């Protein structure tokens, strides 16, 4: 019998492999934090997790409630304020990897996480920039994930720079040499960036996904790697770690909340919610 997994678990497993031992990783919540925890428990035990709000070297045992949640961790190396995170850590080039979620992305890895729709009357407001422009601008590389977003020729709103207009334009604009997005992981496949042109290309597909299924989402003529990879399945060990740390990734936040509410109802009233 094959391993049963969700697409979110597959993304976490694949994303975690982008973290190397002893690297400093800027991580937010959700899939990114689960990937960081998975990496520390498997192949990168000495990696250092840093949060935007100022917790450095955390050892999380549960999903943080927010970016400044100290109750999610067994401890941390030190804490500082948000200004110090940017001025003394990230902007000085100490962060090796930044994990970022994407709402829209173009062929050069420029991102929109702010607004969707007509610029004069935006239809949807997303989470916003937060620290993403700084993290993507000054970390040595960025790992991007996209679940419900889209590929576009032109962003509805430019939130965070990738490789700007391709080639050396990112570095000509003042961002550090060698920085930039290294990989994008979506619900269908894995994308990387050409070494010279900096244009995105399809580097791998998830199990059961056909190339045409991926390319149908791309509004430009995307290149496909000659040695196209198939994303490895998560192992039983990885799934156990993910499910114990972040059950909402496996079950979905709504279902987890329903389970918790039912537990409370049984504890106090001896009945399930709605019964």
RODO-2510 file (C-alpha; in nm, 4 decimals, decimal comma):
residues 275
     n   res          X          Y          Z
     1     x     0,0000     0,0000     0,0000
     2     x     0,1365     0,3424    -0,0950
     3     x     0,1982     0,6234     0,1500
     4     x    -0,1044     0,8471     0,1978
     5     x    -0,0264     1,2170     0,2121
     6     x    -0,1848     1,5525     0,1388
     7     x    -0,0514     1,8053    -0,1108
     8     x     0,0363     2,0382     0,1776
     9     x     0,2446     1,7647     0,3372
    10     x     0,4224     1,7072     0,0067
    11     x     0,5016     2,0794    -0,0197
    12     x     0,6349     2,0868     0,3379
    13     x     0,8521     1,7828     0,2721
    14     x     0,9955     1,9267    -0,0499
    15     x     1,0469     2,2742     0,0946
    16     x     1,2325     2,1399     0,3971
    17     x     1,4987     1,9954     0,1683
    18     x     1,5983     2,3500     0,0695
    19     x     1,7382     2,4064     0,4201
    20     x     2,0965     2,3031     0,4845
    21     x     2,2578     2,2354     0,8193
    22     x     2,3896     2,5415     1,0061
    23     x     2,1932     2,7855     0,7918
    24     x     1,9994     3,0780     0,9392
    25     x     1,6432     3,0646     0,8097
    26     x     1,3840     3,3437     0,8241
    27     x     1,0479     3,1744     0,8650
    28     x     0,6880     3,2816     0,9126
    29     x     0,3915     3,0621     0,9963
    30     x     0,2125     2,7700     0,8346
    31     x     0,3898     2,5610     0,5727
    32     x     0,7149     2,7548     0,6134
    33     x     0,7436     2,6896     0,9881
    34     x     0,6532     2,3230     0,9434
    35     x     0,9274     2,2923     0,6789
    36     x     1,1790     2,4510     0,9154
    37     x     1,0879     2,2191     1,2021
    38     x     1,0994     1,9167     0,9706
    39     x     1,4464     2,0135     0,8476
    40     x     1,5769     2,0510     1,2040
    41     x     1,4401     1,7092     1,3021
    42     x     1,5767     1,5278     0,9960
    43     x     1,8779     1,6572     0,8018
    44     x     1,9599     2,0053     0,9374
    45     x     1,9669     1,9825     1,3196
    46     x     2,1944     2,2855     1,3545
    47     x     1,9925     2,5176     1,1343
    48     x     1,8731     2,8343     1,3101
    49     x     1,5123     2,9492     1,2816
    50     x     1,4551     3,3240     1,2997
    51     x     1,1150     3,4940     1,3168
    52     x     1,0299     3,8390     1,1886
    53     x     0,9291     3,9636     1,5321
    54     x     1,2652     3,8925     1,6936
    55     x     1,2939     3,5326     1,8195
    56     x     1,6223     3,3788     1,7066
    57     x     1,7160     3,0137     1,7429
    58     x     1,3717     2,8899     1,8444
    59     x     1,2937     2,5206     1,9057
    60     x     0,9182     2,5154     1,8297
    61     x     0,7051     2,2292     1,9570
    62     x     0,3762     2,3670     1,8235
    63     x     0,2572     2,6016     1,5531
    64     x     0,3061     2,9690     1,6517
    65     x    -0,0116     3,1690     1,7013
    66     x     0,1614     3,4708     1,5452
    67     x     0,5113     3,5853     1,4471
    68     x     0,5912     3,7002     1,8029
    69     x     0,4593     3,3951     1,9879
    70     x     0,7169     3,2866     2,2526
    71     x     0,4853     3,0140     2,3870
    72     x     0,5367     2,7944     2,0791
    73     x     0,8972     2,7119     2,1593
    74     x     1,0965     2,5256     2,4239
    75     x     1,3441     2,8103     2,4155
    76     x     1,5453     3,0412     2,1944
    77     x     1,8983     3,1748     2,1714
    78     x     1,7950     3,5359     2,2184
    79     x     1,5172     3,7792     2,1403
    80     x     1,5288     4,1325     2,0071
    81     x     1,2885     4,3772     1,8498
    82     x     1,1782     4,3881     1,4891
    83     x     1,4113     4,6780     1,4064
    84     x     1,7124     4,4710     1,5142
    85     x     1,5981     4,1752     1,3037
    86     x     1,6238     4,3895     0,9942
    87     x     1,9134     4,6214     1,0750
    88     x     2,1528     4,3846     1,2533
    89     x     2,0629     4,0449     1,1056
    90     x     1,8805     4,0395     0,7712
    91     x     2,0046     4,3600     0,6085
    92     x     2,3645     4,2791     0,7008
    93     x     2,3476     3,9521     0,5086
    94     x     2,3391     3,7008     0,7952
    95     x     2,0179     3,5296     0,6804
    96     x     2,0882     3,2380     0,4472
    97     x     1,7324     3,1530     0,3470
    98     x     1,3958     3,3291     0,3562
    99     x     1,0678     3,1390     0,3188
   100     x     0,7895     3,3388     0,1522
   101     x     0,4340     3,2658     0,0429
   102     x     0,3197     3,4006    -0,2940
   103     x    -0,0132     3,5414    -0,4177
   104     x     0,1001     3,6264    -0,7713
   105     x     0,4352     3,5705    -0,9393
   106     x     0,5790     3,6675    -1,2769
   107     x     0,8427     3,5035    -1,4950
   108     x     1,1329     3,6668    -1,3070
   109     x     1,0093     3,5768    -0,9592
   110     x     0,8679     3,9194    -0,8683
   111     x     0,5851     3,8730    -0,6195
   112     x     0,2527     4,0204    -0,5195
   113     x     0,1166     3,9485    -0,1724
   114     x    -0,0837     4,2705    -0,1336
   115     x    -0,3739     4,3234    -0,3732
   116     x    -0,5521     4,1349    -0,6518
   117     x    -0,7577     4,3074    -0,9196
   118     x    -0,7766     4,6410    -1,0975
   119     x    -0,5180     4,8811    -0,9465
   120     x    -0,7838     5,1528    -0,9244
   121     x    -1,0277     4,9311    -0,7365
   122     x    -0,8627     4,6213    -0,5912
   123     x    -1,1022     4,3277    -0,5538
   124     x    -0,9046     4,1292    -0,2961
   125     x    -0,6666     4,2418    -0,0252
   126     x    -0,4040     3,9828     0,0675
   127     x    -0,1763     3,9628     0,3729
   128     x     0,0462     4,2463     0,2556
   129     x     0,4205     4,2953     0,2393
   130     x     0,5228     4,2544     0,6015
   131     x     0,8957     4,1883     0,6027
   132     x     0,8931     4,0110     0,2657
   133     x     1,0689     4,2852     0,0628
   134     x     1,3538     4,2973     0,3156
   135     x     1,3800     3,9210     0,3526
   136     x     1,3760     3,8568    -0,0211
   137     x     1,6013     4,1557    -0,0816
   138     x     1,8835     4,0712     0,1567
   139     x     1,8724     3,6980     0,2326
   140     x     2,1183     3,4928     0,0305
   141     x     1,8297     3,3083    -0,1335
   142     x     1,4515     3,2770    -0,1054
   143     x     1,2324     2,9668    -0,1077
   144     x     0,8834     3,0453    -0,2377
   145     x     0,5625     2,8474    -0,1946
   146     x     0,2329     2,9077    -0,3733
   147     x    -0,0905     2,7226    -0,2980
   148     x    -0,3806     2,9325    -0,4201
   149     x    -0,1903     3,1952    -0,6168
   150     x    -0,1298     3,2423    -0,9870
   151     x     0,1347     3,2988    -1,2519
   152     x     0,0919     3,6298    -1,4353
   153     x     0,2641     3,8278    -1,7096
   154     x     0,2231     4,1464    -1,5045
   155     x     0,1611     4,1713    -1,1311
   156     x    -0,1518     4,3512    -1,0155
   157     x     0,0680     4,5008    -0,7434
   158     x     0,4465     4,4797    -0,7056
   159     x     0,5146     4,3774    -0,3440
   160     x     0,8488     4,1987    -0,3396
   161     x     1,1360     4,1915    -0,5912
   162     x     1,2569     3,8743    -0,7536
   163     x     1,4957     3,9235    -1,0440
   164     x     1,3151     4,2441    -1,1539
   165     x     1,3502     4,2402    -1,5363
   166     x     1,5853     3,9447    -1,5548
   167     x     1,9575     3,9224    -1,6154
   168     x     2,1516     4,1475    -1,3775
   169     x     1,8719     4,4007    -1,3232
   170     x     1,8147     4,2839    -0,9646
   171     x     2,1742     4,3533    -0,8692
   172     x     2,1926     4,6745    -1,0721
   173     x     1,9034     4,8026    -0,8587
   174     x     2,1196     4,7683    -0,5471
   175     x     2,0347     4,4281    -0,4010
   176     x     2,3235     4,2015    -0,2959
   177     x     2,5008     3,9957    -0,5613
   178     x     2,3975     3,6323    -0,5547
   179     x     2,0695     3,6911    -0,3703
   180     x     1,7258     3,6172    -0,5098
   181     x     1,4624     3,3436    -0,5307
   182     x     1,6053     2,9964    -0,5799
   183     x     1,2944     2,7789    -0,6028
   184     x     0,9153     2,8009    -0,6188
   185     x     0,7063     2,5070    -0,4980
   186     x     0,3391     2,4937    -0,5966
   187     x     0,0626     2,2351    -0,5721
   188     x     0,1717     2,0919    -0,9075
   189     x     0,5468     2,1191    -0,9334
   190     x     0,8828     2,2775    -0,8633
   191     x     1,0233     2,5774    -1,0505
   192     x     1,3731     2,7219    -1,0590
   193     x     1,5432     3,0185    -1,2280
   194     x     1,7838     3,0214    -1,5223
   195     x     2,1364     3,1025    -1,4118
   196     x     2,1870     3,3824    -1,6666
   197     x     1,8472     3,5091    -1,7820
   198     x     1,6890     3,4571    -1,4350
   199     x     1,3660     3,3476    -1,6040
   200     x     1,1650     3,0803    -1,4275
   201     x     1,1553     2,7280    -1,5708
   202     x     0,9832     2,4037    -1,4779
   203     x     1,2315     2,1867    -1,2892
   204     x     1,0040     1,9116    -1,1572
   205     x     0,6490     1,7839    -1,1223
   206     x     0,4725     1,6226    -0,8301
   207     x     0,3726     1,2538    -0,8521
   208     x     0,0800     1,1994    -1,0882
   209     x     0,0996     1,5495    -1,2401
   210     x     0,1528     1,5834    -1,6151
   211     x     0,3667     1,8563    -1,7709
   212     x     0,0691     1,9933    -1,9649
   213     x    -0,1269     2,0268    -1,6386
   214     x     0,1449     2,2576    -1,5107
   215     x     0,2047     2,4571    -1,8278
   216     x    -0,1682     2,5258    -1,8668
   217     x    -0,1360     2,7612    -1,5662
   218     x     0,1517     2,9603    -1,7192
   219     x     0,0651     3,2671    -1,9338
   220     x     0,4015     3,2612    -2,1145
   221     x     0,6017     2,9997    -2,3029
   222     x     0,7855     2,8434    -2,0091
   223     x     1,0944     2,6298    -2,0594
   224     x     1,1028     2,2759    -1,9211
   225     x     1,4206     2,1217    -1,7798
   226     x     1,5720     1,8388    -1,9837
   227     x     1,6195     1,6330    -1,6671
   228     x     1,2733     1,6947    -1,5239
   229     x     1,2479     1,5610    -1,1696
   230     x     0,9578     1,3971    -0,9895
   231     x     0,9103     1,5261    -0,6361
   232     x     1,0007     1,2538    -0,3824
   233     x     0,7153     1,1309    -0,1653
   234     x     0,7327     1,2274     0,2017
   235     x     0,8610     0,9452     0,4192
   236     x     0,6698     0,7914     0,7091
   237     x     0,9092     0,9691     0,9466
   238     x     0,8476     1,3053     0,7796
   239     x     0,4702     1,2590     0,7859
   240     x     0,4809     1,1701     1,1549
   241     x     0,6797     1,4859     1,2327
   242     x     0,4526     1,7093     1,0244
   243     x     0,1320     1,5645     1,1695
   244     x     0,2485     1,5877     1,5281
   245     x     0,3758     1,9429     1,4901
   246     x     0,1106     2,0928     1,2619
   247     x    -0,2068     1,8804     1,2383
   248     x    -0,3855     2,1718     1,0695
   249     x    -0,1600     2,1222     0,7654
   250     x    -0,2783     1,7620     0,7361
   251     x    -0,6413     1,8056     0,8364
   252     x    -0,7051     2,1673     0,7434
   253     x    -0,7566     2,4452     0,9966
   254     x    -1,1356     2,4271     0,9823
   255     x    -1,1464     2,0564     1,0673
   256     x    -0,8909     2,0985     1,3460
   257     x    -1,1049     2,3737     1,5009
   258     x    -1,4144     2,1520     1,4813
   259     x    -1,2272     1,8707     1,6572
   260     x    -1,1071     2,1079     1,9310
   261     x    -1,4562     2,2503     1,9817
   262     x    -1,6008     1,8998     2,0079
   263     x    -1,3377     1,8072     2,2656
   264     x    -1,4288     2,1110     2,4733
   265     x    -1,8010     2,0340     2,4433
   266     x    -1,7465     1,6749     2,5564
   267     x    -1,5246     1,7890     2,8434
   268     x    -1,7686     2,0462     2,9825
   269     x    -2,1080     1,9305     2,8585
   270     x    -2,0677     1,5634     2,7735
   271     x    -2,1812     1,6116     2,4139
   272     x    -2,0502     1,6953     2,0676
   273     x    -2,0969     2,0387     1,9146
   274     x    -2,4302     2,0505     1,7353
   275     x    -2,5632     1,7293     1,8935
***
